[in-house]
Amino acid sequence: MRVSSLSDEKVINLLTKYFIPVWVSRDHYQLAAPSTAESDELLRVDRDREKRRMEGGDVSVFVIAPNGAVSASMNVQRAYKPENLVPFLQKIVDDQHLEARNATAIKATTAAAHPSPPSKTEGGLMLHVWVRDDNMKDNRGLSQDWVEWTAAEWRALAPADDARPGSTLALPRGAAGKLYRRLYPPGPMWNARDAELASGRLTATAVSTDNGEIRLKLEGEADVIFPSTGHPTDGRIKAKLVGAARYDMAKGRFTSFVLTSEQAEYVWYWEGKPQPRKLLMAVEMER
């Protein structure tokens, strides 16, 4: 849905003007369990839909009336296509003579962006990770995650006080694996525990020193198996990454850290045949 109907301009326009859209996921991969209130509300909606003999299932579009009743529904097999969802929504607008909401009302019901997660360890470095499926449209097929390097981990790349241009440092395999296992392609059921780092490296080479700041060139390679089941048809993510970093000698910390890749590929298998997908990757330090 997010990479099809919910990225369609006509669907977005209808939802924004005439409805209060709410996205609820029944799956909580790598997240805390849902609250009791959320679970109870989903159960209530399911039972009301069944009582009214409407189509639907665990993954569906539900239109809830102001009194809480399910007034319409469509299962994901149809709703993921904009050509189905647009007339479905438009019919509700026309039949109920809905008036478009004004900008103030839209803003008042827009959820605030989730803040970046704070580091869990003292001195930890948070990295924001994005991966986009290059075969999709510009605003489709994007995944994101956050990775924390502890102070002991990121300091393996921190240059020494006497660093000179050309000196190189390498990140330990464990810290590299923490990051590379999050370079996953957009998909509905990713779990980092199912990923295995076949190989991975990340080096930082000093390029220049000036006014207490050291600039570094970053170079990395990743080879990740997902899902790792021990079969020849396990998926494989391979990427070459380049980037740059700045390190403040006086403060003893990185002030910027960026990695990107336009040479990444994910190969998965369908009925024994490889299905290659080109990926674009970006990693940036959270400030």
N, C-alpha and C positions, 0 to 999 in steps of 0.2 A: 504493500500500500504506500509506504513512504517514498518508494522509488518509482511509483507509477501514478495512481490517482492523486495522492496527496502532494505530488509535485506538479500537478497540472494547473495552469493559471485559471481556467474556468472553474474548477473545483475549489481552488483557494478563494476565488472571488465570491462564490456562493456561500461557502462556509463562513467567511469573514463577515459578510454583510447581513446574513439572515439567521445565522446559528451561533451558538457558543460552543465551538469545537473542543472536545476533550479527548486526549489520547490516553488509553489505559492499556498496559501490557499485562497479560496473564502470566507471562514468563519473566522470571527475575534472574536471568543469567548473571552470575558473579555479583549479585546484589542481595541486600537483606530481604527477608520474606515480606510480603505485603501486610499491611495493617489489617486488623480484624474488621474495621469499618469498610475498607476497600473490598475485602472478600465478601462481606455480607451484602454490599451494594451490587456487586456483580452477580451474586446468586439471586438477588431479588429481580434484577433485570432479566436474567435467564428464565426464571419461572414465569414472569409476566409475559415474555415473548411466547413461551410454550403455551400458556393459557390462551393467548390470542391467536395461536396457530400461524404464527408468522415464520418466514424463513430465517435462517441464521445458524449460528454455532459459536464455538469458542472464539473464532476470529471473524468478526462481522462489524458492519456499520449499524448502529442503533440510533434512532431519533427518539429522544425522550421529551415528552410534553411537560409543560410547567408543573403539572400535578404529579409527575413521576412515572406516568404510564408510558409504555413503549408504543409509540404511534406509527412507527415504520421501521423496517430492517432489511438488510441485504447482506448475503454471505460474501465472503472475501473472494470466492471464485468468480463472482460477477463484479463486485465492487472495485476490484483492483484495476479494472478497465475504465478510463475516464468516459468513454462513450456510453457506459452503463450508469455510472454514478452521477454524471451531470444531469441527465433527464430525470433521474430518481429524485435528486434534490430540487430541481426546478419545479417538478410536479407538486412537491410539498409547499413550495413558495407560492405557486399559483393557486392551489386548492385552498390554502389557508389565508390567502391574501396578506402574506407577511410583508411588513414594511422594512426597508433597509435600515439597519442601525447606523447612527451617526458616529463620527470619529471618536467622540468622547466615550460612548458606550463600548466601542470596540477596544479602545485602549484600557478601559477599566476592567475588562474581562480577559485581557491578554496576560498569560502567565509570565512571570519574570524568568529571565534566563537563569539556568542553574549555575551557581558559582563554581569556580574551579575547586577541586578538592584540595585541602591543605596538606602539607607534608605530615606524616605520622611520626617521623623521627626528627630529633633535633638536628638542624643543619641539613636536612634532606633537600634534594633537588627534584622538583616536579617537572616532568616532561609531558607536553600535550602532543598526542599522536593522531594524525589523520591519514586515512588511506582512501583513495577514490578509484573506482572502477572506470578506466578510461574508455571502455566500450559503451558507457551509458551517456546520457545527456549531461550538460554542465552541472545541473543541480541534483543529480541522481547518483545513487550508488556510493554514498560517503559513509565511512565509519570513523569513529573517534574513541580515544581512550586516554587514560593518564597512567604514567609510570613514575614511581619514585625511586631515585637512587639515594641510598643513605650517604652520609658525609664520607664514610670510609670508601664507598664505591666510586663516587664521582671524583674524589681526590686522586684516584689513580691516573686521571687525565690532567690534573692540575700541574702546571709547569713549576719547576724549582725556581728559587730566587735568582739563580745564576744561569737560567735558561738562555740559550742563544739560538738564532735562526738555524733551523735544520734539526734541532733536537726533537726526538719523537718519543711519545709515551703510548702504551697500549692498555686498553680497558680489559680487566679480567673477564673470562668467559661467562661467569655467573652474572655479572652486571650487564654484559652485552645481551645475554639471553633474556634478562628481564625486559629489556626494550624490544628485542626482535620478536619475541613471542606475542607482542601487541601490534605488530605490523600485519594485521589480518585483513583479508578482503571483506567487503561488505557482505553480510549474510545474516540469516536469522538465528543461528544456533551456535555461535562461537563460544568456546570456553578455553581459556589459555591452558588449562590443565590437560587438554587433549593435544596440545602442540608440543613438539619436541625440536630442540635446536640441534640440527645436524652439524652445523658449523657456523661460526660467526666471529667477526673481529671488528674492532673500532680503534683507530689510531688518531692521535692528535699531534700534529707537527707544528712547531713554532715557526711563524713566518716573519714576525717583526716584534721588536720591543720599543716602546716609546712612552715616556712620561708615566712610568709605573704600570703600563698596560701591555700585556702580551696578546698578540693576535695569533690564532691557530687555525690551521687547515685540518678539517676532519675528513676521514675516509673510512668507509665501512663496507662490509659484505655480510649478507645474511642468507642462510639456507635453513628454512623451517619446514618441518613435516606436519601437515594437518589434514585430516585427523591422523594421529600416529597410532596405527593398529598393527603394524608389522607386515602389511600386505604391499605388493608391488604397485597397487593402484591408489596408495595413499596420496593425498594432495601434497603439492610442494610449492612453497613460496621462495623465490630467489630474487635478491635485490642487491644492487650496488648503490651505495649512498655517498654523497659528498656534502660538505657543509663548512661552517666557519664558527668560531667561538672567540670570545674576548674574556680575558682573565685579569681582574684587578689585583695587583700584587699587594697593595697596602691593605685592602679589605679581605684578601684571601678567599675570593669567590669569583665564580663566573658571572659576568654581567649580561652575556648573551650566549646562546647555544642553539644552533639551527642545523638540521640535517634534511636533505631532500633526495628523492630518487625519481628519475624518469625512465629508469632501466630496471623495472621490477616486473615480475610475471608470476602469476599463480596458475598452476596446471592441476586441474582436478579431472576425474574420470566419470564418464557416463556410459554405462553398458560396455565397459572395458576400453572405451576410446578416450584419449586425452582431450581436454577442453581448455586450451590456453586462454588466459585473460591478462591483458596488460594493466598494471596498476601504477598509480602515481602516489607517492608517499611524502609526508612532511612531518618533521619532529621539531618542536620549539620549546625552549625553556619557559615555564610560567614565571612571570615577574612578581 
